[in-house]
Amino acid sequence: MFNKGDVMRNLGFTLVAIAVIYSAGYSQYQSGVTVEPILKADTTTIGQTITYPHFHKDEVTILKVTIPPGASTGWHKHGFPAFAYVLQGKLSVELETGRTLQFPINSSFAEVIDTFHNGKNTGSEDVILIAFYMGEKGKPLSQPRSK
């Protein structure tokens, strides 16, 4: 039998070791600063390799997007990397292939590139996203699908 105290002590040591190893990549900050990685990806949610286009004038845009219950973004695509973090609600993303992806509260994802998709709120509360776009100054962040 395992002794509960030994198990808890070993769990504590393991968690501390993981925290030290995990935070080692963020050692450039002073002690007391907490860093919690949200997303680290080299592919989109459907496995596309993330590459950064060479624009004439790069521009990063960060938006807070609120999708009310029953609403959707409409079918659109991005020609460059875009990322999102779900602050509230559960986002459903329909892909042009018929596949649907689900992103619950506190999840993050690398959006699909050059693939039409539609973000939907099928829940009863607002979906709130923080979206990061790695685009070009003066150019639209997305292209709507023509009907």
Beta strands, then each sheet from edge to edge (+ up, - down):
strand 1: 58-67
strand 2: 76-77
strand 3: 82-88
strand 4: 91-95
strand 5: 100-103
strand 6: 108-110
strand 7: 117-120
strand 8: 127-136
strand 9: 143-144
sheet 1: 1+ 8- 3+ 6-
sheet 2: 2+ 9-
sheet 3: 5+ 4- 7+
end
